[in-house]
Amino acid sequence: MLEHIIEYSILGFLLHALISSTRDCTRARVFVLAVLLASLYGLTDEIHQFFVPGRICGLEDLVADTLGALIGSFISFLRLNPAPDSQRS
């Protein structure tokens, strides 16, 4: 389960950074879009595992994927939108 959180944190981080650099959207929309895309990818991965012998399709994994996407997107959000105090030089 921890593996899913780590992997999807990276995916969420990268998707958030990519979307925020290529689209002129509000910060909230970029965050939601990054989490949604990473979670949908996790869903397709779980559906795929259902058809692979020896693999298990589990709701717990999807929850871990979504949690990881939330964490990674949030870290990217903080990196791209620092607090006003930290912008001083």
N, C-alpha and C positions, 0 to 999 in steps of 0.2 A: 504494500500500500504506500509506503514511503517513497518507493521508486516512482510510482505514478505522480505523486505530489511534486517530486523534484523534476521529473521530465516535463510535466505540464506547467510548472512554474517557469521553466526556460522557454517553453513555447508561448505562454502568455506574455512573458516579458518581451520576447522578440516580435510577436504580433502587435503588441501595443506600440512599441517603438516604430515599427514599420508603418502602421496605420496613421500614427500621429505625424509622421514625416511626409506622408504622401497625400493625405486627405485634409481638407479644410473643414473639420468638424469640431464640435464642442468637446471639451475634455471628458465630459460624462459619456458622450456618444462613442468616443474612441475607446474608453474603458469598457463599456458594455459590449461593443463590437468585438474587441479582442477576446474578452471572456467567452462570448457567445461562439465565436469561430473555433476557439480552442476546445470548448465543451462539445461542439458538434463533431469535431474531429475525434474526440474521445468516444463519442457515441458510435460513430462509424467503425472505430477500432473494436469496440465491444461487440457490435453486430457481426463484424468480420470473424471475431473469435468464436462466435456461436457455431459457425460452419467449419471450423478447423478442428479435426480430431485431436483430442488431448488438451485442448484449451477450454477455458471456462469463461463464459460471459457473465459478468457480475455487476450488480448495481453498486456495490461498494467501490469497485474500480472507477466507475463513472463519477461517483461522488468525490473520490480522491483526485480524479482528473480535473473536475470543476474547481475544487479547492485549490489545487496547484495553479490553475489558470488565474484564479482570483489573486493569489499571492504574487505571482509573477507580474501580472498586469498592474497591481498596486505598487510594486517596487519600481516598475518602469514609470508609472505615473508620478511617483515621488521624485524620481531622478530627473524627469523632464519638467516638473513643476515644483521647484524647491520652495521651501517656506520663505516668506519675506525676510526673516532674520538672517538666513543663510546666504542671501544675495549680496550682502555687504562685502566690500573688499578691504 
